[in-house]
Amino acid sequence: MAAAVFAADQASKLWAIGLLDSPDAPRIKLTPFLDLTMSWNRGVAYTLLRSDSDFGRYALAGLSIAASLFIGFLLWRTKTTVSAAAFGCLIGGALGNALDRLTHGAVADFLYFHTPFWAGPLANYVFNVADVAIFAGAVLLIYESLTSKAPVAP
């Protein structure tokens, strides 16, 4: 799962950069709420922890790699398919965004989700396939935690 997410993320970013990364590239409308547009994110979600310095981008990439190693340890120990899929999504997404930071200095975001809301997390959000995978991995872990039967204490 991690390899598939990583490959899909990198292929989609290569395509998007070729199509959208120029000053005169138009915004491509896909649906009333989703467009294609190029945005280079030097931070994390909603450009939090933004860093234009080399130290900052290497620190964020290092954090992603360290998190991937820790999640890989959890993956090694998991006993369920849902957890394995979730951890694979998290690892593939984190490594995809880390590679962007190391090769481009920022993460390539190109899926622009927008709504008529004037504020809040759904007003405007630009993301990529890695971000979708990270979100899906988190949702799978929450789902499993809510639906799994906890062991009965003796």
CORWO-V185052 format. One record per pair of residues at least 12 apart in sequence whose ideal C-beta (glycine too) atoms are under 10 Angstrom apart, sorted by the first residue. I is the first residue (numbers start at 1). J is the second residue. Records with the same first field share a line. If there is no record, write none. Layout:
# CORWO-V185052
I = J / J
This chain:
# CORWO-V185052
1 = 75 / 84 / 85 / 86 / 87 / 88 / 89 / 90 / 91 / 92 / 133 / 137
2 = 68 / 71 / 72 / 75 / 84 / 85 / 87 / 88 / 89 / 90 / 91 / 92 / 93 / 94 / 95 / 96 / 133 / 137
3 = 88 / 91 / 92 / 95
4 = 88 / 89 / 92 / 133
5 = 88 / 89 / 90 / 91 / 92 / 93 / 94 / 95 / 96 / 129 / 130 / 132 / 133 / 134 / 136 / 137
6 = 88 / 91 / 92 / 93 / 94 / 95 / 96 / 98 / 99 / 129 / 130 / 133
7 = 92 / 96 / 129
8 = 92 / 93 / 96 / 129 / 130 / 132 / 133
9 = 92 / 93 / 95 / 96 / 97 / 99 / 100 / 108 / 128 / 129 / 130 / 131 / 132 / 133
10 = 92 / 95 / 96 / 99 / 100 / 103 / 108 / 128 / 129 / 130
11 = 129
12 = 96 / 108 / 110 / 111 / 128 / 129 / 130 / 132
13 = 96 / 97 / 99 / 100 / 104 / 107 / 108 / 109 / 110 / 128 / 129 / 130
14 = 108
15 = 36 / 110
16 = 36 / 37 / 38 / 108 / 109 / 110 / 111 / 128 / 129
17 = 38 / 40 / 100 / 104 / 108 / 110
19 = 36 / 38 / 110
20 = 36 / 37 / 38 / 39 / 108 / 110
21 = 38 / 39 / 40 / 104 / 108 / 110
22 = 38
23 = 38
25 = 37 / 38
27 = 112
28 = 110 / 112
29 = 112
30 = 111 / 112
31 = 113
32 = 114 / 115 / 116
33 = 112 / 113 / 114 / 115 / 116 / 122
34 = 111 / 112 / 113 / 114
35 = 110 / 111 / 112 / 113 / 114 / 126
36 = 110 / 111 / 112 / 126
37 = 109 / 110 / 111 / 112 / 114 / 126
38 = 108 / 109 / 110 / 112 / 126
39 = 106 / 107 / 108 / 109 / 110 / 111 / 112 / 126 / 127 / 128
40 = 100 / 104 / 105 / 106 / 107 / 108 / 109 / 110 / 126
41 = 97 / 100 / 101 / 106 / 107 / 108 / 109 / 126 / 127 / 128 / 131
42 = 56 / 57 / 60 / 101 / 104 / 105 / 106 / 107
43 = 56 / 57 / 60 / 106 / 107
44 = 60 / 63 / 64 / 97 / 107 / 131
45 = 121 / 125 / 127 / 131 / 134 / 135
46 = 121 / 124 / 125 / 126
47 = 106 / 107 / 109 / 126
49 = 63
50 = 106
51 = 101 / 105 / 106
52 = 105 / 106
53 = 105
54 = 105
56 = 101 / 105
57 = 98 / 100 / 101 / 102 / 104 / 105 / 106 / 107
58 = 98 / 101 / 102
59 = 101
60 = 97 / 98 / 101 / 102 / 106 / 107
61 = 94 / 95 / 97 / 98 / 99 / 100 / 101 / 102 / 103 / 107
62 = 98 / 101 / 102
63 = 94 / 98 / 101
64 = 91 / 93 / 94 / 95 / 96 / 97 / 98 / 99 / 100 / 101 / 102 / 107 / 130
65 = 94 / 95 / 98 / 99 / 101 / 102
66 = 94 / 98
67 = 90 / 91 / 94 / 95 / 98
68 = 87 / 90 / 91 / 92 / 93 / 94 / 95 / 98
69 = 91 / 94
70 = 91
71 = 86 / 87 / 88 / 89 / 90 / 91 / 94 / 137
72 = 87 / 88 / 90 / 91
73 = 87
74 = 86 / 87 / 90 / 91 / 141
75 = 87 / 88 / 90 / 91
78 = 144
80 = 144 / 148
81 = 140 / 144
82 = 140 / 141 / 143 / 144 / 145 / 147 / 148
83 = 137 / 140 / 141 / 144 / 145 / 148
84 = 140
85 = 136 / 137 / 140 / 141 / 144
86 = 133 / 136 / 137 / 138 / 139 / 140 / 141 / 142 / 143 / 144
87 = 137 / 140 / 141
88 = 133 / 137 / 140
89 = 130 / 132 / 133 / 134 / 135 / 136 / 137 / 138 / 139 / 140 / 141
90 = 130 / 133 / 134 / 135 / 136 / 137 / 138 / 140 / 141
91 = 133 / 134 / 137
92 = 129 / 130 / 133 / 134 / 137
93 = 128 / 129 / 130 / 131 / 132 / 133 / 134 / 135 / 136 / 137 / 138
94 = 130 / 133 / 134 / 137
95 = 130
96 = 108 / 128 / 129 / 130 / 131 / 133 / 134
97 = 109 / 128 / 129 / 130 / 131 / 133 / 134
98 = 130
99 = 130
100 = 128 / 130
107 = 126 / 127 / 128 / 130 / 131
108 = 128 / 130
109 = 125 / 126 / 127 / 128 / 130 / 131
110 = 126 / 127 / 128 / 129
111 = 125 / 126 / 127 / 128 / 129 / 131 / 132
112 = 124 / 125 / 126 / 127
113 = 125 / 126 / 127
114 = 126
